[in-house]
């Protein structure tokens, strides 16, 4: 059941959590659950979603890809 588009394939999730662990939470000790939640939220919101290159968007960060797409649509 490891075909592309299969709803039971969790490779994307596994890849994300591997990056999160390696880049953000590895070797950190959090004092509270809220501190942990806040740190993970900041990683997702401020780094992963904005700056990380994604294969589905021609290896561009999502914000650059959206801006390029917006400009393309404006010129139509």
C-alpha positions, 0 to 999 in steps of 0.5 A: 500500500505504498503508492503515491496518493494513497491515504494510508501513506504517512511518508509526508508526516514522517518526514515532517516529524523527522525534520522537526526533531532534528532541527528544533526539539532535539536535545531540548528540555522543556519546562512546561507543556505550553513552552513545548507547544509554543516552540513547535508552533513557532517552528511550523509557522515561522520557519517550516511554512515560510522558508522551507523549500517544497518539492511540489512547488518547484523547490521554492519556499511557499511564499515565493511560489504563491507570489509567482502564481499571483503575478502569473494570474494578474498577467492573464 
